[in-house]
């Protein structure tokens, strides 16, 4: 089941822009790496469980649950940040498309700076 992004349709454009800017920082790649390392470590802990230990079944269940939760949480966070960055980009692209095109030949007729210069 694909999870719905966190704060879906709730973040303001300013907050989406903050997330997008954070993704452009060099440290963002480190944050992604930390999330993936946490997931990897939980999986390694599960695989390292010794079947000869007493209570192995319970331990494996607990480790598997921890690994699954950690993986789902990390992916949800990373996917939500990416979702909000894409949503902001889509809104910005839509705003660019809505801007009326002005014919470059008649643009000086509507340019107020040229009108003021002609009055002087």
N, CA and C of each residue as an Amber inpcrd file, in Angstrom:
protein
   360
   0.8390000  -1.1840000   0.0000000   0.0000000   0.0000000   0.0000000
   0.8820000   1.2430000   0.0000000   0.6400000   2.1270000  -0.9570000
   1.4130000   3.3560000  -1.0310000   0.8430000   4.3510000  -0.0260000
   1.7100000   4.8920000   0.8020000   1.2710000   5.8140000   1.8440000
   1.0340000   7.2020000   1.2640000   0.0680000   7.8880000   1.8290000
  -0.2220000   9.2670000   1.4520000   0.8810000  10.1460000   2.0420000
   1.3900000  11.1250000   1.2880000   2.4480000  11.9930000   1.8290000
   1.9830000  12.7110000   3.0970000   2.8820000  12.9140000   4.0090000
   2.5670000  13.6440000   5.2360000   2.1840000  15.0780000   4.8930000
   1.2120000  15.6110000   5.5980000   0.7060000  16.9710000   5.4070000
   0.2820000  17.2240000   3.9650000  -0.2980000  16.1870000   3.3600000
  -0.7910000  16.2710000   1.9800000  -1.7960000  17.4080000   1.8700000
  -1.5580000  18.3470000   0.9790000  -2.4170000  19.5190000   0.7490000
  -2.5840000  20.3980000   1.9890000  -1.6550000  20.3440000   2.9230000
  -1.7550000  21.1630000   4.1330000  -0.6360000  22.1930000   4.2430000
   0.4990000  21.9500000   3.6120000   1.6170000  22.8830000   3.7270000
   1.3900000  24.1180000   2.8640000   1.7890000  25.2640000   3.3950000
   1.7140000  26.5000000   2.6150000   2.8220000  26.4830000   1.5620000
   2.6820000  27.2960000   0.5280000   3.7630000  27.3710000  -0.4630000
   5.1060000  27.7770000   0.1560000   5.0580000  28.5960000   1.2050000
   6.2970000  29.0040000   1.8680000   6.9840000  27.8040000   2.5230000
   6.2020000  26.9440000   3.1610000   6.7820000  25.7610000   3.7950000
   7.2640000  24.7650000   2.7420000   6.5320000  24.6560000   1.6470000
   6.9910000  23.7900000   0.5590000   8.2970000  24.3270000  -0.0260000
   8.3940000  25.6450000  -0.1370000   9.6290000  26.2520000  -0.6430000
  10.7860000  26.0010000   0.3150000  10.5060000  26.0290000   1.6170000
  11.5560000  25.7500000   2.6030000  12.0630000  24.3160000   2.4610000
  11.1460000  23.3780000   2.2620000  11.5520000  21.9810000   2.0500000
  12.3530000  21.8350000   0.7620000  11.9030000  22.5080000  -0.2870000
  12.6040000  22.4430000  -1.5690000  14.0100000  23.0120000  -1.4360000
  14.1400000  24.1300000  -0.7310000  15.4600000  24.7330000  -0.5240000
  16.3550000  23.8090000   0.2910000  15.7700000  23.1390000   1.2690000
  16.5470000  22.2090000   2.0920000  17.0920000  21.0650000   1.2420000
  16.3080000  20.6210000   0.2710000  16.7580000  19.5290000  -0.5940000
  17.9390000  19.9440000  -1.4700000  18.0740000  21.2400000  -1.7200000
  19.1680000  21.7330000  -2.5530000  20.4720000  21.8760000  -1.7660000
  20.3930000  21.7870000  -0.4550000  21.5880000  21.9250000   0.3840000
  22.4080000  20.6420000   0.3460000  23.7370000  20.7590000   0.4590000
  24.5860000  19.5610000   0.4460000  24.2650000  18.6000000   1.5900000
  23.7930000  19.1220000   2.6880000  23.4720000  18.2810000   3.8360000
  22.2760000  17.3730000   3.6180000  21.4260000  17.6990000   2.6350000
  20.2490000  16.8740000   2.3940000  20.6440000  15.4610000   1.9890000
  21.6770000  15.3380000   1.1860000  22.1430000  14.0090000   0.7790000
  22.6070000  13.2080000   1.9930000  23.1540000  13.9090000   2.9770000
  23.5880000  13.2390000   4.2080000  22.3710000  12.7770000   4.9990000
  21.3260000  13.5880000   5.0410000  20.0910000  13.1920000   5.7330000
  19.5100000  11.9400000   5.0790000  19.4810000  11.9130000   3.7430000
  19.0030000  10.7170000   3.0400000  19.8690000   9.5100000   3.3780000
  21.1760000   9.7310000   3.4130000  22.1090000   8.6400000   3.7310000
  21.8810000   8.1160000   5.1500000  21.6060000   9.0190000   6.0880000
  21.3330000   8.6090000   7.4680000  20.0600000   7.7640000   7.5490000
  19.0290000   8.1780000   6.8340000  17.7880000   7.3920000   6.8180000
  18.0490000   5.9910000   6.2690000  18.7780000   5.9120000   5.1750000
  19.0450000   4.6070000   4.5610000  19.9580000   3.7520000   5.4470000
  20.8960000   4.3850000   6.1400000  21.7710000   3.6440000   7.0540000
  20.9710000   3.0860000   8.2290000  20.0170000   3.8640000   8.7240000
  19.1680000   3.3850000   9.8250000  18.3490000   2.1790000   9.3750000
  17.8370000   2.2290000   8.1590000  17.0680000   1.0940000   7.6150000
  17.9630000  -0.1240000   7.4510000  19.1340000   0.1040000   6.9210000
  20.0820000  -0.9860000   6.6940000  20.5030000  -1.6350000   8.0140000
  20.7470000  -0.8080000   9.0290000  21.1650000  -1.3420000  10.3270000
  20.0700000  -2.2010000  10.9530000  18.8340000  -1.7660000  10.8370000
  17.7230000  -2.5510000  11.3910000  17.6070000  -3.8990000  10.6830000
  17.8260000  -3.9100000   9.3830000  17.7810000  -5.1690000   8.6280000
  18.9430000  -6.0770000   9.0250000  20.1260000  -5.4930000   9.1940000
  21.2970000  -6.2780000   9.6090000  21.0850000  -6.8830000  10.9950000
  20.4870000  -6.1020000  11.9020000  20.2030000  -6.6200000  13.2450000
  19.2670000  -7.8240000  13.1710000  18.2960000  -7.7590000  12.2970000
  17.3600000  -8.8700000  12.1170000  18.0830000 -10.1090000  11.5900000
  18.9300000  -9.9020000  10.5980000  19.6480000 -11.0350000  10.0060000
  20.6860000 -11.6350000  10.9560000  21.1450000 -10.8340000  11.9050000
  22.1690000 -11.3080000  12.8340000  21.5960000 -12.0980000  14.0090000
  20.2880000 -12.1760000  14.1020000  19.6690000 -12.9250000  15.2090000
  20.1060000 -14.3870000  15.1530000  20.4560000 -14.9040000  16.3170000
  20.9660000 -16.2810000  16.4260000  19.8060000 -17.2420000  16.6850000
  19.5540000 -18.1610000  15.7560000  18.4350000 -19.0980000  15.9250000
  18.6100000 -20.0560000  17.0990000  19.8170000 -20.1650000  17.6300000
  20.0400000 -21.0800000  18.7510000  19.7330000 -20.4290000  20.0960000
  19.5180000 -19.1220000  20.1050000  19.2160000 -18.4120000  21.3540000
  17.7970000 -18.7300000  21.8150000  17.6490000 -18.7160000  23.1350000
  16.3230000 -18.9220000  23.7040000  15.4670000 -17.6890000  23.3920000
  14.2260000 -17.8770000  23.0320000  13.3220000 -16.7710000  22.7070000
  13.5670000 -16.1860000  21.3190000  14.1700000 -16.9930000  20.4670000
  14.5200000 -16.5420000  19.1160000  13.2930000 -16.0410000  18.3450000
  12.2080000 -16.7840000  18.4030000  11.0150000 -16.4040000  17.6370000
  10.4970000 -15.0250000  18.0420000  10.4290000 -14.7760000  19.3370000
   9.9630000 -13.4770000  19.8230000  10.9300000 -12.3710000  19.4190000
  12.2190000 -12.6700000  19.5280000  13.2340000 -11.6760000  19.1800000
  13.1530000 -11.3320000  17.6900000  12.9920000 -12.3470000  16.8480000
  12.8940000 -12.1100000  15.4050000  11.6520000 -11.2840000  15.0750000
  10.5430000 -11.5850000  15.7340000   9.3220000 -10.8130000  15.4970000
   9.5320000  -9.3430000  15.8570000  10.1680000  -9.1100000  16.9960000
  10.4150000  -7.7340000  17.4350000  11.3780000  -7.0160000  16.4860000
  12.4450000  -7.7120000  16.0860000  13.4150000  -7.1050000  15.1710000
  12.8040000  -6.8460000  13.7920000  11.9660000  -7.7700000  13.3510000
  11.3160000  -7.5940000  12.0550000  10.3540000  -6.4060000  12.0890000
   9.6140000  -6.2820000  13.1650000   8.7000000  -5.1550000  13.3170000
   9.4780000  -3.8400000  13.3340000  10.5760000  -3.8110000  14.0850000
  11.4010000  -2.6020000  14.1570000  11.9540000  -2.2450000  12.7820000
  12.4420000  -3.2390000  12.0620000  12.9950000  -3.0020000  10.7330000
  11.9250000  -2.4710000   9.7800000  10.7890000  -3.1000000   9.8110000
   9.6960000  -2.6720000   8.9260000   9.2560000  -1.2510000   9.2430000
   9.0520000  -0.9550000  10.5160000   8.6250000   0.3840000  10.9280000
   9.6570000   1.4390000  10.5300000  10.9170000   1.1400000  10.7530000
  11.9790000   2.0940000  10.4280000  12.0310000   2.3490000   8.9240000
  11.9180000   1.2910000   8.1350000  11.9260000   1.4460000   6.6790000
  10.7260000   2.2590000   6.2050000   9.5550000   1.9330000   6.7060000
   8.3510000   2.6530000   6.2940000   8.4120000   4.1190000   6.7120000
   8.8960000   4.3850000   7.9280000   8.9950000   5.7600000   8.4090000
   9.9660000   6.5680000   7.5550000  11.1480000   6.0220000   7.3310000
  12.1530000   6.7510000   6.5520000  11.6690000   7.0320000   5.1380000
  11.0910000   6.0370000   4.5070000  10.5830000   6.2380000   3.1520000
   9.4260000   7.2310000   3.1290000   8.5890000   7.2150000   4.1470000
   7.4800000   8.1620000   4.2210000   7.9940000   9.5960000   4.3330000
   8.9940000   9.8080000   5.1790000   9.5690000  11.1490000   5.3330000
  10.1870000  11.6160000   4.0200000  11.0580000  10.7970000   3.4440000
  11.7530000  11.1820000   2.2120000  10.7690000  11.3790000   1.0570000
   9.7920000  10.4980000   0.9540000   8.7980000  10.6010000  -0.1090000
   7.9200000  11.8420000   0.0830000   7.6010000  12.1840000   1.3160000
   6.7750000  13.3620000   1.5830000   7.5050000  14.6440000   1.2090000
   8.7800000  14.7140000   1.5400000   9.5700000  15.8930000   1.1740000
   9.6160000  16.0290000  -0.3480000   9.8750000  14.9320000  -1.0400000
   9.9260000  14.9560000  -2.5090000   8.5640000  15.3440000  -3.0920000
   7.4850000  14.8410000  -2.5000000   6.1350000  15.1720000  -2.9690000
   5.8960000  16.6800000  -2.8890000   6.2400000  17.2820000  -1.7400000
   5.9950000  18.7130000  -1.5590000   6.8580000  19.5520000  -2.5010000
   8.0750000  19.1120000  -2.7630000   8.9330000  19.8280000  -3.7120000
   8.3260000  19.7750000  -5.1190000   7.8180000  18.6100000  -5.5100000
   7.1940000  18.4710000  -6.8340000   5.8950000  19.2740000  -6.9130000
   5.1410000  19.2950000  -5.8300000   3.8820000  20.0520000  -5.8120000
   4.1560000  21.5390000  -5.9900000   5.1860000  22.0440000  -5.3250000
   5.5470000  23.4510000  -5.4610000   6.0030000  23.7440000  -6.8840000
   6.8070000  22.8660000  -7.4480000   7.2830000  23.0570000  -8.8240000
   6.1060000  23.0850000  -9.7980000   5.1150000  22.2470000  -9.5710000
   3.9360000  22.2200000 -10.4440000   3.1510000  23.5220000 -10.3420000
   3.0050000  24.0500000  -9.1310000   2.2880000  25.3110000  -8.9340000
   3.0450000  26.4500000  -9.6100000   4.3670000  26.4640000  -9.4510000
   5.1740000  27.5110000 -10.0780000   5.1040000  27.4190000 -11.6000000
   5.1260000  26.2180000 -12.1280000   5.0310000  26.0280000 -13.5810000
   3.6690000  26.4900000 -14.0870000   2.6340000  26.1890000 -13.3320000
   1.2830000  26.6070000 -13.7000000   1.1740000  28.1300000 -13.6980000
   1.8100000  28.7750000 -12.7280000   1.7790000  30.2370000 -12.6480000
   2.4910000  30.8600000 -13.8490000   3.5760000  30.2360000 -14.2910000
   4.2910000  30.7420000 -15.4690000   3.4130000  30.6510000 -16.7080000
   2.6850000  29.5590000 -16.8290000   1.8340000  29.3530000 -17.9970000
   0.6560000  30.3180000 -18.0210000   0.1940000  30.7540000 -16.8640000
  -0.9500000  31.6560000 -16.7840000  -0.5810000  33.0930000 -17.1350000
   0.6820000  33.4300000 -17.1030000   1.1270000  34.7790000 -17.3890000
   0.7940000  35.1130000 -18.8480000   0.0620000  36.2070000 -19.0790000
  -0.3140000  36.5240000 -20.4540000   0.9090000  36.9120000 -21.2830000
   0.9030000  36.4530000 -22.4980000   1.9930000  36.7720000 -23.4120000
   1.6940000  38.1310000 -24.0450000   2.7040000  38.9940000 -24.0860000
   2.5570000  40.3080000 -24.6950000   3.3570000  40.3160000 -25.9850000
   2.7370000  40.7910000 -27.0180000   3.4020000  40.9000000 -28.3070000
   4.5800000  41.8580000 -28.1620000   5.8030000  41.4370000 -28.5140000
   6.9630000  42.3070000 -28.3310000   6.9010000  43.5800000 -29.1690000
   6.1180000  43.5710000 -30.2260000   6.0180000  44.7610000 -31.0760000
   5.1990000  45.8470000 -30.3850000   4.1230000  45.4480000 -29.6950000
   3.2750000  46.4550000 -29.0500000   3.5920000  46.6480000 -27.5720000
   4.5300000  45.8870000 -27.0450000   4.8760000  45.9980000 -25.6260000
   5.2640000  47.4230000 -25.2460000   6.0680000  48.1460000 -26.0400000
   6.4180000  49.5200000 -25.6510000   5.2030000  50.4300000 -25.4920000
   4.1060000  50.1240000 -26.1600000   2.9020000  50.9410000 -26.0240000
   2.2850000  50.8140000 -24.6360000   2.4810000  49.6560000 -24.0060000
   1.9050000  49.4040000 -22.6900000   2.9050000  49.5820000 -21.5610000
   4.1480000  49.8180000 -21.8930000   5.1930000  49.9690000 -20.8890000
   5.0790000  51.3690000 -20.2910000   4.7940000  51.4640000 -18.9970000
   4.6070000  52.7610000 -18.3420000   5.8920000  53.5640000 -18.2750000
   7.0290000  52.9110000 -18.2300000   8.2850000  53.6600000 -18.1610000
   8.5160000  54.4320000 -19.4570000   8.1010000  53.8800000 -20.6200000
   8.2740000  54.6000000 -21.8850000   7.2690000  55.7410000 -21.9710000
   6.0830000  55.5210000 -21.4470000   5.0680000  56.5650000 -21.4800000
   5.5330000  57.7550000 -20.6630000   6.1020000  57.5290000 -19.5090000
   6.5790000  58.6150000 -18.6590000   7.7240000  59.3630000 -19.3240000
   8.6080000  58.6600000 -20.0130000   9.7310000  59.3110000 -20.6890000
   9.2240000  60.2060000 -21.8140000   8.1840000  59.7760000 -22.5020000
   7.6460000  60.5640000 -23.6020000   6.9710000  61.8350000 -23.1020000
   6.4320000  61.7980000 -21.8860000   5.7760000  62.9720000 -21.3150000
   6.7870000  64.0370000 -20.9230000   7.9970000  63.6560000 -20.5680000
   8.9960000  64.6130000 -20.0900000   9.5000000  65.5040000 -21.1770000
